[in-house]
Amino acid sequence: SPGPRAPRWGSGVILQWAETQIDSAHSPEHLPGELHGHTWFVRAAKLIDPAHYTPSVIPWHVTVEKTAAAFDHRHLQSGEALAEQLAAKIGQVLGAAEVEVWRFIRGGKVGATWRS
């Protein structure tokens, strides 16, 4: 049987994360001319190597909030309205290691995780 799996980012690495939320709207392709919105929850993480860590002048949670704010109270266009698209856009702008985006629906939640 195979041995234990190696950690995704190596041992001794810290995954620092911050959460925020945004409200945005989009026009679903299956409902032409309709506009509806969602409250999206966003968690973005970055990797920190403790051996080379210097605290940033701007805290990570502030960077995450400011980046996500660019999508807040906006009409999202095709290519950024789905959870996986929104997670990828935010992750690429942040240069994050991982971004999760989700919303609550009928007692559960749906979303996507993007990884660099």
Secondary structure in CASP SS format (residue, H / E / C, confidence):
PFRMAT SS
TARGET T0000
AUTHOR 0000-0000-0000
METHOD secondary structure of the structure
MODEL  1
S C 1.00
P C 1.00
G C 1.00
P C 1.00
R C 1.00
A C 1.00
P C 1.00
R C 1.00
W C 1.00
G C 1.00
S C 1.00
G C 1.00
V C 1.00
I E 1.00
L E 1.00
Q E 1.00
W E 1.00
A E 1.00
E E 1.00
T E 1.00
Q E 1.00
I E 1.00
D E 1.00
S E 1.00
A E 1.00
H E 1.00
S C 1.00
P C 1.00
E C 1.00
H C 1.00
L C 1.00
P C 1.00
G C 1.00
E C 1.00
L C 1.00
H E 1.00
G E 1.00
H E 1.00
T E 1.00
W E 1.00
F E 1.00
V E 1.00
R E 1.00
A E 1.00
A E 1.00
K E 1.00
L E 1.00
I E 1.00
D C 1.00
P H 1.00
A H 1.00
H H 1.00
Y C 1.00
T C 1.00
P C 1.00
S C 1.00
V C 1.00
I C 1.00
P C 1.00
W H 1.00
H H 1.00
V H 1.00
T H 1.00
V H 1.00
E H 1.00
K H 1.00
T H 1.00
A H 1.00
A H 1.00
A C 1.00
F C 1.00
D C 1.00
H C 1.00
R E 1.00
H E 1.00
L C 1.00
Q C 1.00
S C 1.00
G C 1.00
E C 1.00
A C 1.00
L C 1.00
A H 1.00
E H 1.00
Q H 1.00
L H 1.00
A H 1.00
A H 1.00
K H 1.00
I H 1.00
G H 1.00
Q H 1.00
V H 1.00
L H 1.00
G C 1.00
A C 1.00
A C 1.00
E E 1.00
V E 1.00
E E 1.00
V E 1.00
W E 1.00
R E 1.00
F E 1.00
I E 1.00
R C 1.00
G C 1.00
G E 1.00
K E 1.00
V E 1.00
G E 1.00
A E 1.00
T E 1.00
W E 1.00
R E 1.00
S C 1.00
END
